[in-house]
């Protein structure tokens, strides 16, 4: 179609939007540090060389919790203490 934006401009705009989205998403998750939240655990996963149970809060924040018990399908109140990665919060 005539009048389309050049592919390089589209790509640049898309890259800028992705950077903004990642930053806003990380800032949202960081606001939960220090709060106790409900988490439903789904799977055991190794993150940065350690084993964690990983689940989600009602706000879809991914939380990792170090625990030796089977936490699959368990709901627990967990305090978020920090971020392991920009995408995953650490609970205790």
N, C-alpha and C positions, 0 to 999 in steps of 0.2 A: 504494500500500500504506500501511496505517496505520503510524505510528511512525517515519516517515522524517525525516531531519535536513533542516532548512530549506536551500534552495538557497544562500542567502547564507553560511551556515556552511560548507557544502561548498566553495564557491568560496574562502573565506578559508583554509580548511585546505589546499586545493590550492595556493594561492599561497605559503603558508608552506613547504610541501614543495618547491616548485620553487626557492625561494630557497636552502634548505638544500642541495638537490642541486647547484645551480650552484656554491655555495661549496665543497662537498666535492670536486667534480670539478676545480675550479681548483686547490685545495690539492694534490690528487693529482698533477696535471701539474707543478706547481711543484717537487715533490720530485725531479723528474728534471733540474732545472737543474744543470749541472756534470757530468752523466754523458754518456758516449758510448754511443749506442744504435744498433741496426740500424733503418734506415728503408727501406721500399720506396716509391719515388716513383711517383705516378700521373698528376699533371697539372701543367701550368704555370698559375699563377694570379696575378692582380694583387691585392695586399693593401696597403692604405694607400698607393697610388700607386707601388708597386715590384713588379717581377715576381719570382716565386719558383717553385721546384718544390715541390709539396706532396705529402706521403706520410704513411704511418702506421708507428708502431713496433709490435712484437708486443703491446704493452699498449693499442693503439688510440689512442695519443697522436698528434694531428695535428701534423706538423712542416713548417715552411717553410724552404727552403734557397735562398739566392741563388746562382745558377749560370747561366752562359751556355751550357752544354752541354745536350743533350737527355738528361734523366734518366728519361724514361718507362720504367717497369718495371725500373729499376735499383735494386739493393739496395746501400746504403752505410752505413758506420759514421759517424755524425754526432754531434758534441757539441752538446747543448742548452745554449744560453747565456742565454736569457731567454724571455719571453713576448711575442709581438707583440700578441696579443689574449688575453682570458681563455680562449679556446678553442684557440689556435694557438701552439705553441712555435717559437722561432727557433733554427735550427741553424747551425753553422759547420764 
